[in-house]
Amino acid sequence: MPYTETMSVPVDARNTLIRHRDMLKEKYGVNVYFPRSEVRGAYQGMVVKGGTSGVFKAKQEVNRLLATWKEEYEGYKSRKASR
């Protein structure tokens, strides 16, 4: 029986997560998708669906990806501001 969990992620990080969606599916056996009805301002709901342990491990990996994305995004914003 599939387990489903929803995470709230920044809209700006969506493309990064989409680029890693196939890796998450292959490595953890989960499906990741972004329902259009889950957009709320600067954040969007991301649904992770799969086995219980796969969802837990995929969420940990997503949090690592978001931390990396945040560092890169802050660097981009500071470079853009200094131009």
PDB file as gemmi writes it, atoms N, CA and C in Angstrom:
CRYST1    1.000    1.000    1.000  90.00  90.00  90.00 P 1                      
ATOM      1  N   MET A   1       0.842  -1.176   0.000  1.00  0.00           N  
ATOM      2  CA  MET A   1       0.000   0.000   0.000  1.00  0.00           C  
ATOM      3  C   MET A   1       0.893   1.247   0.000  1.00  0.00           C  
ATOM      4  N   PRO A   2       0.714   2.123  -0.983  1.00  0.00           N  
ATOM      5  CA  PRO A   2       1.576   3.305  -1.070  1.00  0.00           C  
ATOM      6  C   PRO A   2       1.290   4.314   0.045  1.00  0.00           C  
ATOM      7  N   TYR A   3       2.356   4.924   0.481  1.00  0.00           N  
ATOM      8  CA  TYR A   3       2.302   5.954   1.511  1.00  0.00           C  
ATOM      9  C   TYR A   3       2.529   7.286   0.828  1.00  0.00           C  
ATOM     10  N   THR A   4       1.756   8.310   1.196  1.00  0.00           N  
ATOM     11  CA  THR A   4       1.856   9.620   0.563  1.00  0.00           C  
ATOM     12  C   THR A   4       2.144  10.678   1.616  1.00  0.00           C  
ATOM     13  N   GLU A   5       3.066  11.563   1.287  1.00  0.00           N  
ATOM     14  CA  GLU A   5       3.377  12.668   2.178  1.00  0.00           C  
ATOM     15  C   GLU A   5       3.607  13.921   1.337  1.00  0.00           C  
ATOM     16  N   THR A   6       3.163  15.063   1.863  1.00  0.00           N  
ATOM     17  CA  THR A   6       3.302  16.330   1.169  1.00  0.00           C  
ATOM     18  C   THR A   6       4.314  17.209   1.887  1.00  0.00           C  
ATOM     19  N   MET A   7       5.209  17.802   1.107  1.00  0.00           N  
ATOM     20  CA  MET A   7       6.201  18.741   1.629  1.00  0.00           C  
ATOM     21  C   MET A   7       5.956  20.103   0.992  1.00  0.00           C  
ATOM     22  N   SER A   8       6.249  21.150   1.718  1.00  0.00           N  
ATOM     23  CA  SER A   8       6.158  22.494   1.181  1.00  0.00           C  
ATOM     24  C   SER A   8       7.565  22.943   0.799  1.00  0.00           C  
ATOM     25  N   VAL A   9       7.745  23.297  -0.477  1.00  0.00           N  
ATOM     26  CA  VAL A   9       9.065  23.699  -0.979  1.00  0.00           C  
ATOM     27  C   VAL A   9       8.940  25.055  -1.668  1.00  0.00           C  
ATOM     28  N   PRO A  10      10.033  25.828  -1.722  1.00  0.00           N  
ATOM     29  CA  PRO A  10       9.989  27.108  -2.446  1.00  0.00           C  
ATOM     30  C   PRO A  10       9.730  26.883  -3.937  1.00  0.00           C  
ATOM     31  N   VAL A  11       8.922  27.752  -4.523  1.00  0.00           N  
ATOM     32  CA  VAL A  11       8.605  27.648  -5.945  1.00  0.00           C  
ATOM     33  C   VAL A  11       9.878  27.756  -6.785  1.00  0.00           C  
ATOM     34  N   ASP A  12      10.828  28.588  -6.341  1.00  0.00           N  
ATOM     35  CA  ASP A  12      12.075  28.763  -7.089  1.00  0.00           C  
ATOM     36  C   ASP A  12      12.911  27.483  -7.121  1.00  0.00           C  
ATOM     37  N   ALA A  13      12.720  26.590  -6.171  1.00  0.00           N  
ATOM     38  CA  ALA A  13      13.486  25.343  -6.106  1.00  0.00           C  
ATOM     39  C   ALA A  13      12.845  24.224  -6.925  1.00  0.00           C  
ATOM     40  N   ARG A  14      11.685  24.469  -7.469  1.00  0.00           N  
ATOM     41  CA  ARG A  14      10.939  23.427  -8.180  1.00  0.00           C  
ATOM     42  C   ARG A  14      11.737  22.814  -9.330  1.00  0.00           C  
ATOM     43  N   ASN A  15      12.389  23.645 -10.147  1.00  0.00           N  
ATOM     44  CA  ASN A  15      13.137  23.120 -11.290  1.00  0.00           C  
ATOM     45  C   ASN A  15      14.291  22.230 -10.851  1.00  0.00           C  
ATOM     46  N   THR A  16      14.956  22.594  -9.762  1.00  0.00           N  
ATOM     47  CA  THR A  16      16.041  21.760  -9.242  1.00  0.00           C  
ATOM     48  C   THR A  16      15.508  20.394  -8.827  1.00  0.00           C  
ATOM     49  N   LEU A  17      14.376  20.390  -8.158  1.00  0.00           N  
ATOM     50  CA  LEU A  17      13.799  19.115  -7.718  1.00  0.00           C  
ATOM     51  C   LEU A  17      13.301  18.286  -8.896  1.00  0.00           C  
ATOM     52  N   ILE A  18      12.795  18.936  -9.917  1.00  0.00           N  
ATOM     53  CA  ILE A  18      12.353  18.205 -11.109  1.00  0.00           C  
ATOM     54  C   ILE A  18      13.545  17.548 -11.801  1.00  0.00           C  
ATOM     55  N   ARG A  19      14.703  18.235 -11.813  1.00  0.00           N  
ATOM     56  CA  ARG A  19      15.900  17.647 -12.414  1.00  0.00           C  
ATOM     57  C   ARG A  19      16.353  16.394 -11.670  1.00  0.00           C  
ATOM     58  N   HIS A  20      16.072  16.307 -10.387  1.00  0.00           N  
ATOM     59  CA  HIS A  20      16.487  15.161  -9.580  1.00  0.00           C  
ATOM     60  C   HIS A  20      15.364  14.142  -9.357  1.00  0.00           C  
ATOM     61  N   ARG A  21      14.206  14.357  -9.966  1.00  0.00           N  
ATOM     62  CA  ARG A  21      13.055  13.479  -9.764  1.00  0.00           C  
ATOM     63  C   ARG A  21      13.330  12.043 -10.206  1.00  0.00           C  
ATOM     64  N   ASP A  22      13.990  11.874 -11.344  1.00  0.00           N  
ATOM     65  CA  ASP A  22      14.282  10.522 -11.831  1.00  0.00           C  
ATOM     66  C   ASP A  22      15.235   9.786 -10.900  1.00  0.00           C  
ATOM     67  N   MET A  23      16.212  10.510 -10.347  1.00  0.00           N  
ATOM     68  CA  MET A  23      17.147   9.907  -9.399  1.00  0.00           C  
ATOM     69  C   MET A  23      16.408   9.446  -8.140  1.00  0.00           C  
ATOM     70  N   LEU A  24      15.481  10.261  -7.657  1.00  0.00           N  
ATOM     71  CA  LEU A  24      14.710   9.883  -6.466  1.00  0.00           C  
ATOM     72  C   LEU A  24      13.857   8.641  -6.738  1.00  0.00           C  
ATOM     73  N   LYS A  25      13.265   8.588  -7.926  1.00  0.00           N  
ATOM     74  CA  LYS A  25      12.425   7.442  -8.280  1.00  0.00           C  
ATOM     75  C   LYS A  25      13.257   6.172  -8.388  1.00  0.00           C  
ATOM     76  N   GLU A  26      14.412   6.276  -9.021  1.00  0.00           N  
ATOM     77  CA  GLU A  26      15.272   5.107  -9.210  1.00  0.00           C  
ATOM     78  C   GLU A  26      15.878   4.626  -7.892  1.00  0.00           C  
ATOM     79  N   LYS A  27      16.366   5.567  -7.099  1.00  0.00           N  
ATOM     80  CA  LYS A  27      17.095   5.221  -5.881  1.00  0.00           C  
ATOM     81  C   LYS A  27      16.183   4.789  -4.740  1.00  0.00           C  
ATOM     82  N   TYR A  28      15.035   5.472  -4.567  1.00  0.00           N  
ATOM     83  CA  TYR A  28      14.161   5.212  -3.416  1.00  0.00           C  
ATOM     84  C   TYR A  28      12.807   4.617  -3.784  1.00  0.00           C  
ATOM     85  N   GLY A  29      12.494   4.519  -5.057  1.00  0.00           N  
ATOM     86  CA  GLY A  29      11.228   3.921  -5.480  1.00  0.00           C  
ATOM     87  C   GLY A  29      10.013   4.771  -5.148  1.00  0.00           C  
ATOM     88  N   VAL A  30      10.164   6.095  -5.242  1.00  0.00           N  
ATOM     89  CA  VAL A  30       9.052   6.994  -4.937  1.00  0.00           C  
ATOM     90  C   VAL A  30       8.706   7.829  -6.165  1.00  0.00           C  
ATOM     91  N   ASN A  31       7.464   8.262  -6.224  1.00  0.00           N  
ATOM     92  CA  ASN A  31       7.025   9.189  -7.256  1.00  0.00           C  
ATOM     93  C   ASN A  31       6.942  10.572  -6.631  1.00  0.00           C  
ATOM     94  N   VAL A  32       7.446  11.565  -7.334  1.00  0.00           N  
ATOM     95  CA  VAL A  32       7.428  12.944  -6.863  1.00  0.00           C  
ATOM     96  C   VAL A  32       6.688  13.772  -7.899  1.00  0.00           C  
ATOM     97  N   TYR A  33       5.689  14.538  -7.446  1.00  0.00           N  
ATOM     98  CA  TYR A  33       4.988  15.415  -8.370  1.00  0.00           C  
ATOM     99  C   TYR A  33       4.502  16.666  -7.644  1.00  0.00           C  
ATOM    100  N   PHE A  34       4.188  17.691  -8.440  1.00  0.00           N  
ATOM    101  CA  PHE A  34       3.821  19.007  -7.945  1.00  0.00           C  
ATOM    102  C   PHE A  34       2.417  19.365  -8.431  1.00  0.00           C  
ATOM    103  N   PRO A  35       1.386  19.147  -7.622  1.00  0.00           N  
ATOM    104  CA  PRO A  35       0.022  19.501  -8.046  1.00  0.00           C  
ATOM    105  C   PRO A  35      -0.128  21.021  -8.201  1.00  0.00           C  
ATOM    106  N   ARG A  36      -0.790  21.444  -9.242  1.00  0.00           N  
ATOM    107  CA  ARG A  36      -0.988  22.876  -9.479  1.00  0.00           C  
ATOM    108  C   ARG A  36      -1.843  23.521  -8.397  1.00  0.00           C  
ATOM    109  N   SER A  37      -2.719  22.759  -7.788  1.00  0.00           N  
ATOM    110  CA  SER A  37      -3.602  23.315  -6.757  1.00  0.00           C  
ATOM    111  C   SER A  37      -2.878  23.580  -5.447  1.00  0.00           C  
ATOM    112  N   GLU A  38      -1.603  23.165  -5.334  1.00  0.00           N  
ATOM    113  CA  GLU A  38      -0.850  23.311  -4.086  1.00  0.00           C  
ATOM    114  C   GLU A  38       0.051  24.551  -4.058  1.00  0.00           C  
ATOM    115  N   VAL A  39      -0.062  25.460  -5.028  1.00  0.00           N  
ATOM    116  CA  VAL A  39       0.778  26.661  -5.045  1.00  0.00           C  
ATOM    117  C   VAL A  39       0.175  27.689  -4.094  1.00  0.00           C  
ATOM    118  N   ARG A  40       1.026  28.164  -3.157  1.00  0.00           N  
ATOM    119  CA  ARG A  40       0.594  29.184  -2.197  1.00  0.00           C  
ATOM    120  C   ARG A  40       1.687  30.243  -2.089  1.00  0.00           C  
ATOM    121  N   GLY A  41       1.583  31.291  -2.877  1.00  0.00           N  
ATOM    122  CA  GLY A  41       2.580  32.363  -2.838  1.00  0.00           C  
ATOM    123  C   GLY A  41       3.937  31.879  -3.302  1.00  0.00           C  
ATOM    124  N   ALA A  42       4.937  31.980  -2.420  1.00  0.00           N  
ATOM    125  CA  ALA A  42       6.308  31.602  -2.774  1.00  0.00           C  
ATOM    126  C   ALA A  42       6.574  30.124  -2.535  1.00  0.00           C  
ATOM    127  N   TYR A  43       5.581  29.375  -2.052  1.00  0.00           N  
ATOM    128  CA  TYR A  43       5.768  27.956  -1.753  1.00  0.00           C  
ATOM    129  C   TYR A  43       4.781  27.099  -2.523  1.00  0.00           C  
ATOM    130  N   GLN A  44       5.192  25.853  -2.745  1.00  0.00           N  
ATOM    131  CA  GLN A  44       4.350  24.901  -3.456  1.00  0.00           C  
ATOM    132  C   GLN A  44       4.416  23.557  -2.757  1.00  0.00           C  
ATOM    133  N   GLY A  45       3.307  22.855  -2.759  1.00  0.00           N  
ATOM    134  CA  GLY A  45       3.277  21.515  -2.187  1.00  0.00           C  
ATOM    135  C   GLY A  45       3.899  20.526  -3.149  1.00  0.00           C  
ATOM    136  N   MET A  46       4.711  19.632  -2.606  1.00  0.00           N  
ATOM    137  CA  MET A  46       5.332  18.572  -3.392  1.00  0.00           C  
ATOM    138  C   MET A  46       4.882  17.257  -2.774  1.00  0.00           C  
ATOM    139  N   VAL A  47       4.325  16.381  -3.570  1.00  0.00           N  
ATOM    140  CA  VAL A  47       3.819  15.102  -3.084  1.00  0.00           C  
ATOM    141  C   VAL A  47       4.860  14.022  -3.351  1.00  0.00           C  
ATOM    142  N   VAL A  48       5.186  13.264  -2.303  1.00  0.00           N  
ATOM    143  CA  VAL A  48       6.110  12.137  -2.401  1.00  0.00           C  
ATOM    144  C   VAL A  48       5.293  10.892  -2.084  1.00  0.00           C  
ATOM    145  N   LYS A  49       5.266   9.943  -3.025  1.00  0.00           N  
ATOM    146  CA  LYS A  49       4.416   8.763  -2.888  1.00  0.00           C  
ATOM    147  C   LYS A  49       5.232   7.507  -3.132  1.00  0.00           C  
ATOM    148  N   GLY A  50       5.125   6.553  -2.207  1.00  0.00           N  
ATOM    149  CA  GLY A  50       5.855   5.303  -2.342  1.00  0.00           C  
ATOM    150  C   GLY A  50       5.792   4.518  -1.047  1.00  0.00           C  
ATOM    151  N   GLY A  51       6.766   3.664  -0.828  1.00  0.00           N  
ATOM    152  CA  GLY A  51       6.838   2.901   0.407  1.00  0.00           C  
ATOM    153  C   GLY A  51       7.243   3.791   1.576  1.00  0.00           C  
ATOM    154  N   THR A  52       6.934   3.378   2.779  1.00  0.00           N  
ATOM    155  CA  THR A  52       7.198   4.193   3.965  1.00  0.00           C  
ATOM    156  C   THR A  52       8.677   4.544   4.107  1.00  0.00           C  
ATOM    157  N   SER A  53       9.546   3.559   4.030  1.00  0.00           N  
ATOM    158  CA  SER A  53      10.978   3.836   4.189  1.00  0.00           C  
ATOM    159  C   SER A  53      11.518   4.632   3.006  1.00  0.00           C  
ATOM    160  N   GLY A  54      11.015   4.367   1.805  1.00  0.00           N  
ATOM    161  CA  GLY A  54      11.448   5.110   0.623  1.00  0.00           C  
ATOM    162  C   GLY A  54      11.068   6.577   0.708  1.00  0.00           C  
ATOM    163  N   VAL A  55       9.858   6.859   1.208  1.00  0.00           N  
ATOM    164  CA  VAL A  55       9.411   8.243   1.352  1.00  0.00           C  
ATOM    165  C   VAL A  55      10.276   8.958   2.383  1.00  0.00           C  
ATOM    166  N   PHE A  56      10.568   8.291   3.495  1.00  0.00           N  
ATOM    167  CA  PHE A  56      11.394   8.890   4.546  1.00  0.00           C  
ATOM    168  C   PHE A  56      12.790   9.229   4.019  1.00  0.00           C  
ATOM    169  N   LYS A  57      13.410   8.289   3.325  1.00  0.00           N  
ATOM    170  CA  LYS A  57      14.759   8.516   2.791  1.00  0.00           C  
ATOM    171  C   LYS A  57      14.744   9.560   1.676  1.00  0.00           C  
ATOM    172  N   ALA A  58      13.691   9.559   0.853  1.00  0.00           N  
ATOM    173  CA  ALA A  58      13.581  10.551  -0.220  1.00  0.00           C  
ATOM    174  C   ALA A  58      13.417  11.952   0.357  1.00  0.00           C  
ATOM    175  N   LYS A  59      12.659  12.081   1.453  1.00  0.00           N  
ATOM    176  CA  LYS A  59      12.499  13.385   2.091  1.00  0.00           C  
ATOM    177  C   LYS A  59      13.832  13.888   2.640  1.00  0.00           C  
ATOM    178  N   GLN A  60      14.632  13.008   3.182  1.00  0.00           N  
ATOM    179  CA  GLN A  60      15.955  13.410   3.661  1.00  0.00           C  
ATOM    180  C   GLN A  60      16.814  13.907   2.500  1.00  0.00           C  
ATOM    181  N   GLU A  61      16.760  13.190   1.380  1.00  0.00           N  
ATOM    182  CA  GLU A  61      17.526  13.591   0.197  1.00  0.00           C  
ATOM    183  C   GLU A  61      17.019  14.921  -0.346  1.00  0.00           C  
ATOM    184  N   VAL A  62      15.712  15.131  -0.357  1.00  0.00           N  
ATOM    185  CA  VAL A  62      15.141  16.401  -0.815  1.00  0.00           C  
ATOM    186  C   VAL A  62      15.614  17.538   0.077  1.00  0.00           C  
ATOM    187  N   ASN A  63      15.663  17.310   1.379  1.00  0.00           N  
ATOM    188  CA  ASN A  63      16.155  18.348   2.290  1.00  0.00           C  
ATOM    189  C   ASN A  63      17.617  18.684   2.014  1.00  0.00           C  
ATOM    190  N   ARG A  64      18.431  17.684   1.680  1.00  0.00           N  
ATOM    191  CA  ARG A  64      19.827  17.945   1.306  1.00  0.00           C  
ATOM    192  C   ARG A  64      19.892  18.741   0.004  1.00  0.00           C  
ATOM    193  N   LEU A  65      19.062  18.367  -0.967  1.00  0.00           N  
ATOM    194  CA  LEU A  65      19.022  19.095  -2.236  1.00  0.00           C  
ATOM    195  C   LEU A  65      18.589  20.544  -2.023  1.00  0.00           C  
ATOM    196  N   LEU A  66      17.620  20.755  -1.140  1.00  0.00           N  
ATOM    197  CA  LEU A  66      17.143  22.108  -0.870  1.00  0.00           C  
ATOM    198  C   LEU A  66      18.213  22.952  -0.173  1.00  0.00           C  
ATOM    199  N   ALA A  67      18.998  22.336   0.694  1.00  0.00           N  
ATOM    200  CA  ALA A  67      20.074  23.067   1.364  1.00  0.00           C  
ATOM    201  C   ALA A  67      21.122  23.510   0.340  1.00  0.00           C  
ATOM    202  N   THR A  68      21.484  22.619  -0.575  1.00  0.00           N  
ATOM    203  CA  THR A  68      22.437  22.959  -1.629  1.00  0.00           C  
ATOM    204  C   THR A  68      21.861  24.042  -2.535  1.00  0.00           C  
ATOM    205  N   TRP A  69      20.600  23.877  -2.902  1.00  0.00           N  
ATOM    206  CA  TRP A  69      19.942  24.862  -3.749  1.00  0.00           C  
ATOM    207  C   TRP A  69      19.931  26.232  -3.074  1.00  0.00           C  
ATOM    208  N   LYS A  70      19.642  26.286  -1.788  1.00  0.00           N  
ATOM    209  CA  LYS A  70      19.561  27.555  -1.052  1.00  0.00           C  
ATOM    210  C   LYS A  70      20.908  28.291  -1.094  1.00  0.00           C  
ATOM    211  N   GLU A  71      22.007  27.569  -0.894  1.00  0.00           N  
ATOM    212  CA  GLU A  71      23.336  28.189  -0.962  1.00  0.00           C  
ATOM    213  C   GLU A  71      23.602  28.772  -2.350  1.00  0.00           C  
ATOM    214  N   GLU A  72      23.289  27.989  -3.386  1.00  0.00           N  
ATOM    215  CA  GLU A  72      23.504  28.455  -4.753  1.00  0.00           C  
ATOM    216  C   GLU A  72      22.608  29.648  -5.078  1.00  0.00           C  
ATOM    217  N   TYR A  73      21.381  29.619  -4.603  1.00  0.00           N  
ATOM    218  CA  TYR A  73      20.424  30.692  -4.870  1.00  0.00           C  
ATOM    219  C   TYR A  73      20.846  31.981  -4.169  1.00  0.00           C  
ATOM    220  N   GLU A  74      21.320  31.878  -2.929  1.00  0.00           N  
ATOM    221  CA  GLU A  74      21.800  33.060  -2.212  1.00  0.00           C  
ATOM    222  C   GLU A  74      23.012  33.663  -2.925  1.00  0.00           C  
ATOM    223  N   GLY A  75      23.911  32.822  -3.425  1.00  0.00           N  
ATOM    224  CA  GLY A  75      25.052  33.307  -4.194  1.00  0.00           C  
ATOM    225  C   GLY A  75      24.613  34.014  -5.461  1.00  0.00           C  
ATOM    226  N   TYR A  76      23.639  33.452  -6.146  1.00  0.00           N  
ATOM    227  CA  TYR A  76      23.097  34.067  -7.355  1.00  0.00           C  
ATOM    228  C   TYR A  76      22.492  35.433  -7.042  1.00  0.00           C  
ATOM    229  N   LYS A  77      21.704  35.508  -5.961  1.00  0.00           N  
ATOM    230  CA  LYS A  77      21.069  36.769  -5.593  1.00  0.00           C  
ATOM    231  C   LYS A  77      22.110  37.832  -5.245  1.00  0.00           C  
ATOM    232  N   SER A  78      23.178  37.450  -4.541  1.00  0.00           N  
ATOM    233  CA  SER A  78      24.205  38.431  -4.173  1.00  0.00           C  
ATOM    234  C   SER A  78      24.987  38.895  -5.414  1.00  0.00           C  
ATOM    235  N   ARG A  79      25.271  37.987  -6.346  1.00  0.00           N  
ATOM    236  CA  ARG A  79      25.940  38.375  -7.585  1.00  0.00           C  
ATOM    237  C   ARG A  79      25.060  39.304  -8.414  1.00  0.00           C  
ATOM    238  N   LYS A  80      23.784  38.998  -8.446  1.00  0.00           N  
ATOM    239  CA  LYS A  80      22.843  39.829  -9.199  1.00  0.00           C  
ATOM    240  C   LYS A  80      22.747  41.232  -8.581  1.00  0.00           C  
ATOM    241  N   ALA A  81      22.747  41.313  -7.253  1.00  0.00           N  
ATOM    242  CA  ALA A  81      22.641  42.599  -6.574  1.00  0.00           C  
ATOM    243  C   ALA A  81      23.897  43.449  -6.774  1.00  0.00           C  
ATOM    244  N   SER A  82      25.047  42.815  -6.931  1.00  0.00           N  
ATOM    245  CA  SER A  82      26.287  43.576  -7.075  1.00  0.00           C  
ATOM    246  C   SER A  82      26.533  44.076  -8.497  1.00  0.00           C  
ATOM    247  N   ARG A  83      25.738  43.650  -9.443  1.00  0.00           N  
ATOM    248  CA  ARG A  83      25.910  44.115 -10.838  1.00  0.00           C  
ATOM    249  C   ARG A  83      25.468  45.525 -11.026  1.00  0.00           C  
TER     250      ARG A  83                                                      
END                                                                             
